[in-house]
Amino acid sequence: MSMETNFKPDRREFLKSTALVAGTAVVANLTLLPNVHAAGTDEIRIGLIGCGARGRGAIDNCLAAGKGIKLVAMGDAFHDRLEFCKNKLQAHGDKIDVPKERTFIGLDAYQKVLACDVNYVILTTPPGFRPLHLEAAVAAGKHVFCEKPVAVDSAGVRRVLAAARDSEAKGLGIVPGTQRHHQKGYLEAMKRVQEGAIGEIVAARCYWLQGKLGVRERKPGWSDLEYQIRNWLYFTWLSGDHIVEQHVHNIDAVNWAMKSHPVRAVSMGGRQVRIEPKYGHIFDHFATDFEYGNGVHLTSMCRQIPGCEQQIGEVLVGTDGTCTTDGERHLYTIKGKKPWKLDREEDNLPYEQEHADLIASIRAGKPLNQLQAVAESTMTAIMARMSAYTGKAMTWEQALNCKEDLMPPNLAMDMELPVPAVAMPGEDSKEAAQGNKKSLGQTGIEGSRIRK
């Protein structure tokens, strides 16, 4: 599955994709689609791939985004999750039309869903599978809503960037779940910032500091692979670590404001509190200094440790003021020469609006495609994780062209899959590097060793 390339994202393409995302939501005027009716090809026929809690939530959000929308096929690796999800969704009545012959179980369920008569695919499996499923959906000519992040490693990002080019050539719509691009407060704040409300941006900060997340205890009879997929948050090959899986929201918001991605990262992190084996091998905190091409630095922090200060949001510092965005508490403020404040918006609106925007663009014949911009934000977070795991500075070119490929080869549900030890920054040796490759895939990263 390893892919090497010297592909360099074009800044003009980044600007085009982020502007298109913002513009579509503005055109939609942040309303849902009460007057759209299904008529022939206007009907949205959803195939759901990944039937966990986020999959159920995405279906709820999509069905609330307008009329003429149905769920017609479902797939998941596990029978119990699919049946639980399907039963929960029956409350939607005739918007759920999924007979037994359009429900699929197993690691190949995604292929069977894509072979059904669906035109809108929702991808909500663990992120490690995202590049594979995106490639397949684009090849099948489907419009896509997928959860963030869109990859967990360099090889995956390169595949997604290629899929982005292919999807644009085919005229397909793809919206990843970075809902801030469809959230009233962010849209208004970014518009003001990019019109010069705070002057030139000279520094930025972003945070996702929260308490603990849930964990699934291993049950008798679960194979290594089944346990890791069911407890996917805590394994880097599936989640990318929480800096990629969760903090990508904040990093993406700063990239949006900067109209670019960083060119260098120096990061540190560790595993101080979540040390039991049930938490896999990911870190519980990161801190990163990102540098953009114009010399602006972004200070980035994320943490999942209970009992600590919690903070989620972004701060942009300009020559004429500051902009603070906090999508979790719905607080948006600009201070300086052109002050502005917004502190009220509907809690669930952006999760529905991202589907409404995509569906409206498809029906208008101008499909919204946000994939490249979110792939670059995902790569930004991966670059920081690489730096933290190794203890070495990482440039964009080094990170993007790295041989890192975390997906284990030849996946089978009954396979043995030893858990990699926690990365130890700064402790490298030839033997340890080989051990890291054996455990995590061909990482191509030196400077970290695995600990037994």
N, C-alpha and C positions, 0 to 999 in steps of 0.2 A: 504493500500500500504506500510505500515511500515514493514521494515525488519531489524532484528537485527542479528549480526554475530560477531564472534571474528576473522574473516579472517584477516591475516596479510600478506601484499604483500611481496614477497620474493625478496631480493635485486638482486639475480642472475637472476631472471626472468626480473627485470627491466633492467638490463644490457643487457640481451639477446634481449629484444624488442627494446631498443634504438639503439643497434648496428645493428640490422636487418634493421631498418629504414634507417640509414645512408648508410649501405652497399648496399641496393637496388638502391639508387639513384646513388651511385658511379659506380655500375655495369652498370646502364643505361647510364653512361657517360654524364649525364645531357643533353641528346638529346631526342627529342620526337620520335615517332614511325612511320617514313615515309614509312617503308617497310613492315609493318604488314598488312596482308589482311584477311578479314573475310572468314572463311571456316568452316561451320558447327558450332560446339560449340565455335569456336573462336569469333563468333559474340557477341558483347557486347550489350545487350538489357537493356536499362536504364528505371527504374521506379523512377520518381521524386516525393518525398513527401515533400511538402512545396514549394509553388510557388511564394515567394516574391523575392526581388531583389537578395538575395544571391543564391536562387535556380536558377534564370535565369543565374547568373554569373557562377555557378557551371556547368550548362549544357554547356554554351559557352566554358568553360575551358576543360571540358571532351571531347566534340566533336572535339576540336582542338588537342587533345592528340594522335590522330592516326586514322587509317581507320577501317572500320568494326564496327562502333559504332552508335547506333540509340537510340533515345528517343521514347519509345513505350507506356508509361502509365504515368499519372499525377494525383496527389491528393492534395487537400488543404481544409482547413476549410471553405474557402469563394469562392463563384463562381466568383466574379469580379476579384480576384487576379489570379485565375487559367486562366481565359479567357485572361486577359492582358498579362500574362506570355506566354501563348500559341501563341498569336498573335505576340509577339515580337520575338519568336523563329522561326517563319516561314521563316525567312531569311536564315536558314540553309537548306532549301529545303528538299530533300528526306531523310535527316538525322532525320527529325521529322515525325514520323508515329504514330500519336495519334488520332484515331477516337473518336467520342463522347462516344462510349461504353467503352473506356478505360480512361475516365476522371471521377474523383470521388470527391464529395463535402461532407464535414462534418467532425466531430471529428473522425469518423471511416474510413475516406478515406484511411488511411495508410494500413488497413487490406485488402482493395479491390485492392490497387496497388500491394501488396505482393502476392495476389492470381493470378495476371496476369503472363504471360510467360515472366518474367524479370529475369535476372541473376546478375544485378548490380543495387543497390539501392542507391540513393542519398537522404540523410536525412538533410533537411535544414529548418525544423520547429523551433520555439523558443526552446531553450535548455532544458526547463523544461520537454518537451515531449521526450527528447532524450533517457533516459533509457527504457521507454516503447517501443519506436520504434526500438531501437537496439535489445531488447529482441525478439520482434516479427520478425525482419529481420533474426536474427540468427536462430530462431526456424524454419523459412521458408527456410533456407539453402541458403540465398542470400549473395553475396559479397556486401560490404558496403563502400561508402564514406559518412562520416557524418561531419557536421560542428562542430567546437569546441564551447564551452566546451561540454563535454559529459554528464554532470549532473549539478545540481544546489544545491544539498544537500547531506548529508551523506547517506541516504537511496538510493538515486539515484546512487551514486558512488558504493555502494556495489552491486547493481543490475548490473551495467556495468562491474564490475570486474568478476562477475559470468558469464556474457555474453561473456567476453573476454576468459575465460576458455572454455566455450562451443564452441565458434567459432574456437578456435585453435584445439579442439578435432575433429571438423567437417572439418577442413582444409579450412576455409573461410578466405578471405582477408578483412581486415578492416583498412581504413586509415582515421583518423580524420583530420580536416582542420588546422593543425599546420604546415603550409607550410614551415616554416624555416627548417624543416627536409629534404626538397627537394630543397633547395636554395643553389646555388653554394658557395656563400660567407660563409654561416654558416657551410656547410659541410667541406670546407677547413679549416676554423678557428678551428672548433671542432677537426678535425683530428690532427692539429698541437698542440692544447692544450693537448689532450689526449696522444700525443706522447712526452709530456714534454717540449714544447716550452717556457712555462712560469714557469716551475718548478711545485711545489706543490701549489695548490690553497689554499689561506689563507683567502680570503674575496671576496665578490661579491656585485654588485649593479645592480638593474634593474629598468627601468622606462617606464611608458606609461603616459606621461603628454601631454594632448591635450586640444583643445577648446571644444565648445559645439557640441552636436549631435542633429539631427532633432527630432521633437516630433509631434505626431499626435493629433490634437484636436478631442474631442469627437463629433460625429455627432448624430443628433436626430434619435431615433430608435435603436441605438446600445445598446445591453444589457451590463451589467457589464463585463461579460466574453468576449464578442466580443471586447469591447473597450480595455480591458487589453491585449488580444492577439494581436490586431492590433498595440498597443503601448507597445509591450512586453519588450523593453529595460528597462523600468522604474519600473518593478515589479519583486521582488526577486524570486518569485516562477517560473517565466518564464525565467529570464536572469541570476539569481544568483548574481545580482549587477555587476557593471562594472569591479570590481576586478576579478571576475570569467569569465565574458563574454569576456573581452578584454585583461586585463593584464595577463591572463593565457599564452599568447604567450611568454612574457618575462620570467615569472616564469618557464615555460617549458624549455626555452633555458638554464637557469641556472641549472635546474635539469639534463638536458642532459650533461652539462659540469661536474657536480658533480657526475654523475652516480648514483644518489640516490635522495631521497626526504627529505625535512626537517623533524625534529622530534618535533619541537616546534615553536610556533608563538606568538608574542606579537604585537598587532596591534591597531592602532587608526584611526579614520576617522570621517566624519560627513557630514552634508548637509548644506552648508553655502550660496550657490548662487542659486542653483536650488531648490527653496522652494515652488513654486506654485504647486497646486494639479495635474496639467497636467504632472508633472514629477514623479508621483507615490510616492514611499516612499524610493527609494534607496539613497545612499550617493553620494556626488560628489567628494570626495577625501578620500584616504587611505594612510597610511604609516605603514610599517610592518618590524619588525626585526624577520627574520627566523633564526633558528639554525639547522644545519645539525648534523648528528650523530658523526662526527669527530670534532665537535666544531667550524667549519667554520660558519660565520654569513653572511647572505644575507640581505642587506638593499633594500627594495622594496617600490616604490612609484607609485601611479597612481592618475590621476586627470582629470576631464572633466569640466573645467572652462574656459570661454573665457577671453582673455586679459592677460593671464599668459604665462610664459615661457613654450615652448613646447620642449619635449625631449622624444624620444623613442629609447630604446636599452638596452644593457647590458655591464657591465664591470667586467672582471674577474681579480683579483689581485693574482699574484703568487710570489713565492720566487725568481724567476728569470726574472720577467717581468709582463706586463699586456696585456690583450686582450680586445679590444673594438669591439662590433658587433652592427651594426645599419642597420637592414634589410629594413627600410623605405627609407633611403637615399642611401642604397647600399654602405656603408662604413665599411670596416673591417680592423683592424690594430692590429698588435702585436708589442709591444715595449719591449726592453730588450736585452738579449743575442742572441736571434734568431729573429730579426725583420722581419716583413712581412706586405704587404699591398695589398688590393684589393678594387678598387673603381668603377668597371664597371661590370654590368650584366643587362640582360634584365628585364624590370619592371615586366612583367606578367609571366615570365617563371615558377616560383615555383607553381603558381596556376594551370598551365597546367601540370607541371612535377609531382605533387602529383597524378594526375589521370594516367599519363603515367606510373609511377612506379608501381601503383597498377595493372593496366591492363596488363603490361608486366609480372608481377609476376604471375597473374592468368593464362595467356596463357602459361607460362613456367611450370605450375603445382606446383609452390612454392609460394602460396599466401602470400603477405606481411600483417602482422597483428601488428598494432601499438597501439591497443586499451588500453592495460594495462598501458603502459607508459603515455599516455595522460590522462587516468583516475586518475593516481597518481598526475599528474600536476594539474588537475582539483581539486582534493581533497586538494592539497596544498593551492590553492587560496581560497577554501571554508573554510579551517581552519583559514586563516587570516581574512576572513569576520566574522566568528564566534567570533573571539577575539575582533574585532573592535566593533561589535554590542553589545557585553556583557561587554567590558572593562576588560576582564579577559584573562590571558595567556591560550593557548590551546595547548595540546600535540597532536601528530598524533593519538595515540590510543584513546584519548578522542574524537577527531573529527570524526575519521572513525567509531567508534562504537556508536556515538551519535544517539538518537532516531529521530533526526531532519528529517522531511518529509514535504516538503512545498507544495506538490501537493494537491489542494483541492479535496475532495472526490466527486464522482458521478457528474462529469462534465456534464453540459447541457448548450446549447447555450443561453437559456433564463434565466439562474440562476442568482440570486443575489449574488454578490461577493464583500463585503465591502473591501475597500483598507486599509491594515494595516497601522498604524501610523509609523512614523519614529522611528527606534530603538534609545533608550536613554541609552547609556552605563553607568553602575554603579548604576542605579536606579531600584532596584528589590523589589518586594513584592509578596506574595502568590497570591493576587488578580490580580496583573499585569501579573505575569507569566501565570496564567490561561487565561487571555485575550490574551496574545501573542500566546498561543497554539490554541485558538479558531480562531484567525485571520490567522495565518500562517501555521497551521498544528501542529502535535505533535513534537515540536522542541526539547524538552528535554534539553533546554539551560536555565539556570538561570543567572540572572545578568543584564537583560535588560528589560525594560518595554515599552509598547506601549503608545503613547501619543495621546489623543483624539484631 
